[in-house]
Amino acid sequence: MYYALVDCNNFYASCEQLFSPRLANKPLAILSNNDGCVIARSKEAKEMGIPMGAPIFTCKTLVDSGHLQVLSSNFTLYGDMSRRVMDTLKTFGWDMEIYSIDEAFLLLPYFKKDEALEAGREVKTKIQQWTGIPVSVGIAKTKTLAKLANAIAKKEATYQGVYWLDDPQVLEPLLSQTPVEKIWGIGKKLSQLLAKKKIFSAWQLRETPDDFLRKYFPLPILQTAYELRKIPCNALETQVVTKKSITCSRTFAQKIQTWEDLQSAIAHFTSIAGEKLRSHHLLSQYLSVFLAADSLNYSFEVAHLAFPTPTAYTPNLITYAKKIALHLYQEGSTYKKAGVILTHLTLEKTVEPDIFVSPSVRQKQMRIMETIDKINNEKKSRAILFGSQRLSSKWKFAPSHKTSHFTTQWKDLPLVR
Amino acid sequence: MKNSPLDIHPIENSQDQPLPLFLSPVHAGFPSPADDFIEESINLNKELIAHPAATFFVRVAGDSMVDANIHKNDVLIVDRSIVPSDGKIIIAIINGEFTVKQMRIKNNKTFLQPKNPSYPLIEIHPDCDFQVWGVVTYIIHKAL
């Protein structure tokens, strides 16, 4: 039995190159929501040395001279392409966990090495054929090892995108050479903790006795050690886990100072968060708002509000959000970013009725929101907005180089001659 | 997989297909004689799209295929899962541009055949910048 990690290569860039063939095999960088920094790069852009997260002004000369293409992010397109990749993977019928927008774990049952490699190749071929997206496949006995295998599949061209990692003669030296920071689930903080106890490589972590790990580190470290020992500790999450929070936040196009501008932004973010909430059939009972002031250090202020009844009724959510934002707002301050976070989420159908609110009021609210959501979905743009959303658009950002919604808007279909 | 005796599919959580249960509420009076024969309404997505994950729509911007009944502004349903072969209408990328042409394969040579006498036959050489993007399955032409 093997785990496989299927990971799209340069996903956002690959999506763009599929519909703009002129960009294929060229340096391409995708920019963040406010065109501020690089969030994705094509293979050629990586080779050129463009780092992840590079602020756009650092690449300006390359862009102006035509050596680097940049595009604003087109998440509508990436989301749709991700769905297609995952749906194609589902046709194989194996247990599957969608891990992120461009990664999924598979459980390959009862396969030996050759069958597993064959399966990996079939997956890569089918996804490339059906969706045009290139992927890499890493195969190993646990998810953690599959992640390592995937990194090798991606990097070393000899393996043609599919790599099986279960040969002790390969695994031992590999683990010795892999720093703990590069292991899935271990970031900078945990690796610093491990370093304090003289554990620097994956091999050392694997060989450290359980008692020692239990004593000095949080449980996930022990689980990772087990995974490195080929004992699966992370079960495949095939069921969609109930969301714990829903956030909507953006950096403002222009820094704002007036209450009018701020409340418009807050209302807009709340409305979007509300849409997400309802799309998951959830209600929220706790709302947080954070504001980031334009200061030299990255600081922000946050405040929260709990409400008596779980709700997904946007007008109520906007009222609560504005209350919090007003409490945080200081005249004279300049704000560069804000966000709304909904937590204490419960499923719509499990909520008990409130004795102070008549059920007909709740039903009416739900019907109103259903109707609004339906109209907005049909129009595919926010045809219906709430009052405060329209007050100002100073904070809104118009992306400068965004491609069209090729697969989701009838008017945006790619043209062929 | 190649030699699987069973075609196993995971559970499809696809869109709901409303299935009319009864034509008339049955609290009084007599039921509709059609109740035993109800079928689903025709669903174009089901009829025209065999592989949703691999199916894309493109719009025609030129007239190189008018004699094949593909006109400017028509929308084409393109299925990437279908293997291209001689005679199929394909969407291809040639020199970085999307094009719709009929694929012809003769004596191990590949050609892109337009369906309009004003356009030349294109022969694909090994060093050509050529790639098949997908196979056209339906042509949607607006009559009104």
Interface residues (C-beta under 8 A of the other chain):
Chain A: P21 R22 A24 R83 R84 V85 D87 T88 K90 T91 G93 M96 E118 A119 E122 Q129 W130 T131 G132 F406 T407 W410 L413 P414 L415 V416 R417
Chain B: M1 I8 H9 P10 H51 P52 A53 A54 F56 F57 V58 R59 V60 A61 G62 S64 V75 L76 R80 S81 I91 I93 G96 E97 F98 T99 V100 Q131 W133
